C-alpha cells in the first residue's frame, strides 16, 4: 500500500463521513473503491474516444473505396 495525503473540500469530506458511517465502511476502503471505480470509468471513456476516432477513419476509408468501385463500375 502507498500512503497519500489529500486535500478534500469540506463539503465532500462531510458528505463522505456521513455515507461511510451509514454503510459502516472505513474511510480508506471507501476512498480506494471510489478511486478504483473512477479509474474504470476513465479507462472506458478513453476507449470510447479511441473507438470513435478509429470508426471515423474506417468510415472515411470505406467511403473512399466505395467511390473507387463506383468509378470502375463495380458498385451495381
N, C-alpha and C positions, 0 to 999 in steps of 0.2 A: 504494500500500500504506500501511496505517496501522500504527504501532507501538503495541503493547500490552504492559503489564507485568502479569505474572500471578504469583499465589502459588499454587503447586501442592503438594498433600500429598506428603510424601516417598515414600510407598508408590506413589502414582500416577506420580510422576516416575520412580522407579526402574523400574517396570514398562514405562513408555513408552520409556525409554532402551534397555532390553533388546529391545523389539519393533523399534524403529527400526534398531537395529544388525543384527538378523536380516533385515529386509526391505530394508535399505540405502536408506533414505529419510531426508531431512533432517527434523529436529525441526519446523522451521517448516512444511514441506509436510504432515507428518503431522498436526499440530495444526489447520492450515487445513482439511484433509479431514475431520477429526473434527468440527469446528465446522459445516462445511457439511452433513455427514450429520445431526448433531443438529438443525440448523435445519429440515431437510426433515422429520425425524421430528416435531418440534414443530408445524410447519405442518399435517401430516397429522392430528395429534391435535386441533388447533384446528378443522379442517374437520369431523372426525368428530363432535365435540361440537356444532358448529353444525347439522350434518345431523340428528343425533339430536333436537335441540330442535325443528327445523323439521318433522321427521317426526312428532313427537308432536303438534304444532299441527295438522298436516294430518289426522292420525288423529282428533283431537277434533272438528275441523270436519266431517269425513266422517260421524262418528257422529251429530252434530247434524243434518246434512242427512238422513241415513237415518231418524232419528226423526221428522222433519217429514214425509217421504214416507209413513212408516207411518201417521201421524195422518190424512193425507188420502187414504189408500188406494192409493198408487202402488207399494207395495213387494211386491205379489202376483206 
